């Protein structure tokens, strides 16, 4: 299940909730108890590591990446 972030319209507290996609569950602010919360867009970061035995510093497996 994904984690969604909600911001309280009353106090501004941002809280995370684990819920099913498309859920209609009503959440309560964890700080002030208000039910006036809105879903906010979350940002995420992906980290990719490569383990190349060739000693090359290229991030593409073939070493011919046009973006490097």
N, CA, C and O of each residue as an XYZ file, in Angstrom:
272
protein
N       0.831     -1.175      0.000
C       0.000      0.000      0.000
C       0.882      1.247      0.000
O       1.920      1.276      0.661
N       0.474      2.261     -0.732
C       1.271      3.490     -0.761
C       1.044      4.359      0.468
O       0.047      4.218      1.175
N       1.980      5.250      0.703
C       1.876      6.219      1.781
C       1.472      7.549      1.154
O       2.100      8.007      0.200
N       0.424      8.165      1.690
C      -0.047      9.453      1.213
C       0.153     10.499      2.285
O       0.053     10.208      3.477
N       0.440     11.731      1.856
C       0.605     12.836      2.782
C      -0.630     13.729      2.741
O      -1.198     13.988      1.680
N      -1.028     14.189      3.920
C      -2.164     15.093      4.057
C      -1.731     16.303      4.869
O      -0.972     16.170      5.829
N      -2.214     17.491      4.484
C      -1.927     18.725      5.216
C      -3.217     19.210      5.880
O      -4.277     19.257      5.256
N      -3.101     19.564      7.145
C      -4.238     20.085      7.892
C      -4.499     21.530      7.466
O      -3.587     22.357      7.453
N      -5.745     21.823      7.122
C      -6.116     23.178      6.721
C      -6.168     24.124      7.920
O      -6.122     25.343      7.753
N      -6.262     23.570      9.114
C      -6.362     24.391     10.328
C      -4.991     24.786     10.873
O      -4.743     25.964     11.129
N      -4.098     23.807     11.053
C      -2.806     24.106     11.694
C      -1.599     23.945     10.757
O      -0.496     24.364     11.106
N      -1.792     23.341      9.568
C      -0.697     23.197      8.616
C       0.158     21.957      8.785
O       1.076     21.731      7.996
N      -0.120     21.153      9.793
C       0.635     19.922     10.040
C       0.516     18.977      8.848
O      -0.582     18.762      8.336
N       1.641     18.409      8.403
C       1.626     17.412      7.335
C       1.817     16.047      7.980
O       2.764     15.832      8.736
N       0.903     15.122      7.671
C       0.939     13.772      8.244
C       0.926     12.753      7.124
O       0.394     13.009      6.044
N       1.513     11.597      7.382
C       1.547     10.503      6.415
C       0.602      9.400      6.871
O       0.520      9.077      8.056
N      -0.114      8.824      5.894
C      -1.023      7.724      6.186
C      -0.819      6.627      5.150
O      -0.699      6.905      3.957
N      -0.780      5.389      5.606
C      -0.689      4.227      4.747
C      -2.102      3.821      4.376
O      -2.906      3.502      5.252
N      -2.421      3.829      3.065
C      -3.782      3.496      2.655
C      -3.790      2.929      1.245
O      -2.844      3.099      0.476
N      -4.875      2.255      0.932
C      -5.044      1.703     -0.406
C      -5.307      2.829     -1.400
O      -5.937      3.828     -1.052
N      -4.830      2.675     -2.631
C      -5.074      3.663     -3.669
C      -6.574      3.795     -3.888
O      -7.282      2.790     -3.950
N      -7.063      5.016     -4.005
C      -8.480      5.259     -4.226
C      -9.340      5.188     -2.977
O     -10.566      5.257     -3.067
N      -8.723      5.052     -1.828
C      -9.462      4.955     -0.567
C     -10.210      6.256     -0.283
O      -9.710      7.340     -0.584
N     -11.380      6.151      0.282
C     -12.191      7.314      0.653
C     -12.154      7.555      2.160
O     -12.978      8.298      2.694
N     -11.205      6.931      2.840
C     -11.103      7.045      4.289
C     -10.840      8.495      4.702
O     -10.014      9.176      4.094
N     -11.536      8.958      5.722
C     -11.359     10.305      6.251
C     -10.292     10.269      7.335
O     -10.344      9.432      8.236
N      -9.336     11.169      7.247
C      -8.248     11.219      8.212
C      -8.414     12.393      9.162
O      -9.110     13.366      8.869
N      -7.761     12.275     10.300
C      -7.790     13.302     11.330
C      -6.362     13.797     11.533
O      -5.423     13.002     11.569
N      -6.200     15.119     11.665
C      -4.881     15.698     11.911
C      -4.310     15.120     13.203
O      -4.982     15.086     14.233
N      -3.074     14.673     13.130
C      -2.435     14.068     14.296
C      -2.015     15.106     15.328
O      -1.734     14.758     16.475
N      -1.970     16.382     14.932
C      -1.542     17.437     15.857
C      -2.725     18.093     16.568
O      -2.719     18.216     17.793
N      -3.760     18.522     15.793
C      -4.852     19.285     16.414
C      -6.196     18.557     16.410
O      -7.148     19.022     17.036
N      -6.286     17.419     15.711
C      -7.517     16.650     15.706
C      -8.551     17.081     14.686
O      -9.644     16.516     14.638
N      -8.227     18.072     13.867
C      -9.165     18.561     12.862
C      -9.379     17.522     11.764
O      -8.462     16.774     11.425
N     -10.580     17.478     11.215
C     -10.883     16.601     10.081
C     -10.709     17.333      8.748
O     -10.924     16.749      7.686
N     -10.325     18.601      8.802
C     -10.136     19.410      7.596
C      -8.719     19.194      7.058
O      -7.850     20.051      7.216
N      -8.497     18.043      6.422
C      -7.185     17.729      5.855
C      -7.325     17.540      4.351
O      -8.366     17.104      3.860
N      -6.251     17.877      3.621
C      -6.250     17.718      2.174
C      -5.012     16.945      1.744
O      -3.934     17.104      2.317
N      -5.182     16.112      0.733
C      -4.072     15.322      0.218
C      -3.119     16.246     -0.524
O      -3.549     17.106     -1.292
N      -1.830     16.066     -0.292
C      -0.815     16.871     -0.976
C       0.053     15.974     -1.835
O       0.176     14.778     -1.570
N       0.653     16.549     -2.863
C       1.558     15.790     -3.704
C       2.853     15.559     -2.950
O       3.412     16.482     -2.359
N       3.319     14.341     -2.975
C       4.557     13.986     -2.305
C       5.682     13.907     -3.324
O       5.455     13.614     -4.498
N       6.868     14.165     -2.872
C       8.038     14.010     -3.724
C       8.786     12.773     -3.251
O       8.677     12.376     -2.091
N       9.537     12.177     -4.145
C      10.322     11.021     -3.755
C      11.653     11.071     -4.474
O      11.831     11.823     -5.432
N      12.552     10.289     -4.016
C      13.878     10.218     -4.608
C      14.234      8.764     -4.834
O      13.993      7.907     -3.984
N      14.803      8.504     -5.978
C      15.271      7.149     -6.277
C      16.782      7.193     -6.411
O      17.330      8.095     -7.046
N      17.439      6.244     -5.829
C      18.888      6.196     -5.871
C      19.291      4.930     -6.598
O      18.878      3.829     -6.234
N      20.089      5.094     -7.612
C      20.527      3.963     -8.409
C      22.029      3.840     -8.271
O      22.765      4.815     -8.422
N      22.462      2.659     -7.988
C      23.904      2.431     -7.910
C      24.268      1.354     -8.914
O      23.498      0.430     -9.173
N      25.453      1.496     -9.468
C      25.906      0.485    -10.416
C      27.198     -0.118     -9.894
O      28.033      0.572     -9.308
N      27.344     -1.381    -10.111
C      28.581     -2.047     -9.710
C      29.233     -2.586    -10.969
O      28.896     -3.664    -11.459
N      30.155     -1.822    -11.468
C      30.831     -2.183    -12.709
C      32.216     -2.718    -12.391
O      32.964     -2.103    -11.631
N      32.553     -3.839    -12.957
C      33.867     -4.431    -12.706
C      34.893     -3.951    -13.727
O      36.071     -4.292    -13.617
N      34.467     -3.160    -14.724
C      35.390     -2.699    -15.757
C      36.205     -1.506    -15.312
O      37.187     -1.150    -15.963
N      35.811     -0.873    -14.202
C      36.547      0.282    -13.718
C      36.142      1.563    -14.421
O      36.713      2.617    -14.143
N      35.182      1.503    -15.315
C      34.720      2.679    -16.035
C      33.861      3.539    -15.117
O      33.164      3.020    -14.245
N      33.911      4.845    -15.312
C      33.098      5.735    -14.503
C      31.756      6.020    -15.169
O      30.975      6.821    -14.654
N      31.474      5.385    -16.297
C      30.215      5.578    -17.001
C      29.081      4.927    -16.232
O      29.264      3.876    -15.618
N      27.902      5.554    -16.265
C      26.757      4.990    -15.571
C      25.934      4.081    -16.466
O      25.011      3.421    -15.988
N      26.249      4.032    -17.762
C      25.534      3.154    -18.689
C      26.255      1.810    -18.782
O      27.484      1.779    -18.841
N      25.523      0.712    -18.795
C      26.149     -0.605    -18.822
C      27.038     -0.827    -20.053
O      28.047     -1.528    -19.970
N      26.671     -0.238    -21.183
C      27.449     -0.449    -22.407
C      28.542      0.588    -22.560
O      29.446      0.412    -23.377
N      28.480      1.676    -21.785
C      29.486      2.725    -21.894
C      29.250      3.649    -23.084
O      30.101      4.479    -23.406
N      28.093      3.508    -23.741
C      27.809      4.331    -24.915
C      26.569      5.181    -24.718
O      25.867      5.472    -25.687
N      26.287      5.575    -23.521
C      25.092      6.343    -23.231
C      25.207      7.749    -23.851
O      26.183      8.457    -23.602
N      24.207      8.154    -24.660
C      24.277      9.480    -25.279
C      24.037     10.617    -24.299
O      24.272     11.777    -24.637
N      23.582     10.315    -23.113
C      23.297     11.355    -22.137
C      24.429     11.592    -21.160
O      24.324     12.469    -20.302
N      25.505     10.837    -21.267
C      26.600     11.015    -20.303
C      27.618     11.996    -20.795
O      28.603     12.261    -20.106
